[in-house]
Amino acid sequence: MGKSNAKAAASDKKGKGKEKAGDSSKSSGKGGQQQQPLKGAQEVNVRHILCEKFSKKEEALEKIRNGAKFDEVAREYSEDKARNGGSLGWMLRTKLEPAFAQVAFELEPSTTGNPKLGEAKTVHGYHIIMVEGRR
């Protein structure tokens, strides 16, 4: 019985290690448990930064990654009507470009001070996207 207990303890340790590795991959990627609750949303409260050129979009992304607030960067960099910090308000999936909608409906809600970002390219240009709410 001593050997089987040792094997059980070893397999428990291995199992826990695998869970931790699995958990980190779920939180860093698109898959896992995060997608299931996100699929039910009919609308998203979305903000974006629209840039015609890829290089300008990259500059804006760098500012956000260095701690600038999303809405402030949107006012400075977005080439559309970003008077409200890039806010598009509550949008139905069917009212958005398909590539934009796919990204927006996969994002978890976040704040302008600590945004969870997505990117899409549409006929309008390059978008940096964040979602503030889902319903």
N, C-alpha and C positions, 0 to 999 in steps of 0.2 A: 504494500500500500504506500510505502514511502516513495517508491519510484513514480507511481501514478500521480501522487500529490505534487511531486516535483515537476512532472510533465504538465499538469494542470496549471501550476503557477507559472511555468515558462510560457505556456500558450496564452495565459491571461496577459502576461507582459507583452507578448508579441501582438496580441489583439489590441491592447491599449495603444501601442505604438502605431499600429495601422489606423486606428480611429483618429489619432491626432494628425497623421499625415493626410488622411481622407478629409478631415475637417478643414485643414488649411487649404486644400485644393478646391474645396467647395466654395470657400469664402473668396478665393482669389479669381475664380473663373466664372463662366456663365452658368454652369450646370448646378446640380444639387438641389437642395431643399428650397433655396431662395426663389427659384422660378415658379414653383407651384402657387404660392400665394399671390404672385404678381400677375398671373394670367387672368385673374378674374376682373381686373379693372376695366371699366368702360371709358373712363376719361383720365387724363393726367393733367396736372397743373405744371406746365413746362416753361422753362427758360432756354434761350439759345443765344449763341454768338455766331453770326453769319459772316464769313469772309470769302471774298471772291478768289483770293490766292491762298494756296497751301501754306506758304511761308508766313503769311500774316496770321493764319489760324495757329500755327506752331508758336509764334510769338505770344499770342493770347494765352495759349495753354501753359506756356512757361511761366507767365505772370501768375496764373492761378496756382500752379504747382509750388510757386515760391511764396504763397500766402496771401495774394491779393483776393479780394472778394469777387465772386462771379459777377454780380450786378455792376460793380465798378469797371471791371474789365469789359463787360458787354457795352457799357456806355462809351468806352474809349475805342474799342476795336470793331464792334459789329457794324456791318454795312447796311443794315435794315433799320427800321424804326425802333431803336433800342432805348427810347425815352424812359421806359420802365425797367431798365436793367435787363433787357432781353426777354422780359416776361411776355409770353403768348397767352397766358391765362389757361383756363380749363379747355382742353381740346379732345375731341373724339378721334379715335384712330382713323376713321374714314375721312376726316378733314385734314389729315397730314399726308405729306409725300410718303409713299411706302417705306423707303429706306430710313427716313426720319422716324416714322411711327414705330418701326421694328426696334430701333435703338431706345426710343423714349419709353416704350411699354415694357422693356426689359430692365430699366434702371430702377433702383430703389430710391425712395424719397430721401432728400438731403436738404441742407441749408446752403445759402449763398456763401457763408463763411467757411463751410467745410463740405464742398460739393462732391457728389459722386458723379463722375463725368462719363459721357459717351460721345462718340463722334460718328458723323454720317456725311456722305457726299450726295448731294441732290443736283437737279438742274440749276438750282439757285446758287450753289457754291458749297463750301465746306462749313459744317455746323459743329459747334461744341454744344452739347446738350446736357441739361440737368433737370431733374424732376423734383418739384416741391411737395406734391401730393398725388394721391391716387383715389379714385372712387368708382 
